Amino acid sequence: MAFGAFEFTMFSGPVPADGTTTIGEPLELRHKHALVVEGNLARTSGGTTIDVYVQTSVDGGNNWVDVMNLHFTTSSLRKVGTVRYSLTGGGVITPTDGALGANTVNDGVIGTWVRHKTVVSGSYVGTLSIKGVALQ
């Protein structure tokens, strides 16, 4: 593992039930400059769509902002996304909470907290894992 890297698992298990979930506790990330997240869907059957929203908070977890969306449909698939912190690059964004477009990122925004929100449509049989690494 690279110097200043923090590896973490946000979720690993059966695909959550139809609906919106925020399983697990938010993770505190201080002084990190990049966030790489990998989502892996191993689908057996069922389901329509899964949207994994990686979110950050700049106010201690009171409000959450989408920084990445990993979108899955009815095929087993692995996806990787990256968000970089930037004082000059990102500009002003309109915060969304569970509404960022499919397979997009809000580059430049990394707060001190990170979590995921998962929106599942349909009843999947299979597993989902969401893992990441925060880099200094």
N, C-alpha and C positions, 0 to 999 in steps of 0.2 A: 504494500500500500504506500502511496506517495506521501511525503511529508505534508502535514497539515490536512490530510484527508480523513473524513469521518464517514464510514460506511454504516448504512442503516436499512432495516426492513420496515416498511410502512404497513404491509399486509401480506399474508401468505396463507391461503386456505381455500375452501370451497367458495365459488362465486357467491357473493351476497344475494339475498332474495331481491325480488323485484322492488324497486324503490330507491330512495336516497339514503346513504349511510356515511358516517364519518367514524369508522371503527378505529379504536386505538387512541392513544394520547398524542397531542402535538409534540414535536421534537424541537428542542431549542438549538439553534445554530447561531453562534456568534462569530463574527469576523470571517465569514465565508464569502468567497467571490464567484463561485460557480456551483451549480446544482445539476447533477446528472441523474435522471430517473429512468429506470427500465421497468416496463410493464410486460408481463408474460401471461397470456391467456391460453390455457390448455383446455379446449372445449371438447366435450363428448357429444352433447346434443342440446337442443333447445335454445331459447333466448333470441333476442333481436339485436340490441345494442348495449354496450357498456361504455360510459364516459368516465374516465378517471381524471379528476381535476386536482392537480397539485397546487396547493395554496400556500400563501405566506401571510404573515401578520407583522405589521410594524408598530402595533400598539398593545403588545402583550397578549394577543389572542382575543381581543374584544371584537375585531373586525377581520375578515379574511378576504384575500384578493387572489383570484386565479392567476397563476403564472405559467401553467402548462396544461394541455389537454391531451390525453392518450385515448383515442377512440377505437373501439373494437366492435366487430359485427359477429358474424356466424362462422368464422374460421379461427382455428388456433393461430396465434400470431404473437410475435415479440416486437415491442416498440421501444425506442430510446429517445429521450428528449433532453435538451440542455438549456439552462437559463444562466446568464452571466450577470453579475452585479456591475453596474456602470454609473459613475457620477456624471458622465457627459453624454452617454449614448442613448439611454432609454427614453428620455423625454417624459411628457405627462401622459398618463393613461387614465381612462375611465374605469374604475375598479368594477369587476364582475365577481359574483359568487355563484359558481356552478353554471356559468353561461358562456365561457370562452369557446370560440369556434373549434370544431374538430381538428385535432392534430396541429394546434398552433401554440405559440408561446408569447408571453409578455416579457421580452428580454429587458434586462436592466433593473428588474425589481426583485430583490431578495431581502426579506425582513429577518428578524431574529428568531422567528418561529416558522415551522413548516408542518403541514398535515395534508391529507388527501380526503377528497369527497368523491364518493363513487355513486353514479346514477346508473342503475340497471333496469333495462326494459325487457320483460319476459323472464321466463324461468330457465336458467342455465343449469346444465349438469357439466361440471368441470371445475378447474381450479384457476385462481388468479393470484399472481404475486406482483407486488410493487416494491422495488428495492431501489436504493439510491446511494449516491456518494456526494458529500459536500466537500468542496475543495477550497483551500485557503489561497 
